[in-house]
Amino acid sequence: MVINTIKQFVDSLGITRYQFYKRAGISKTTAYALYENHERIPDTETIERICAAFDCQIGDLMKYVREQPRQCH
């Protein structure tokens, strides 16, 4: 599954969520939802805004995590 790593990204920059959404030009609602919920994946426009504002790559904002196969009992 793909998860967002925006919380880690924002925290690594040492900025607040407010500074993050203002600089990226995204809504407060979107920024807080992405920060709080790693399963929420940003849309293309949001990714582009964040990458442009912070000169980063998509891999800085998301990562692939292999799901464990379910075991039948």
Buried (B, 14 or more C-beta within 10 A) or exposed (E): EEBBBBBBBBBEEEBEBEEBBBBBEBEEEBBBBBBEEBEEBBEEEBBEBBBEBBEBEEEBBBBEEEEEEEEEE
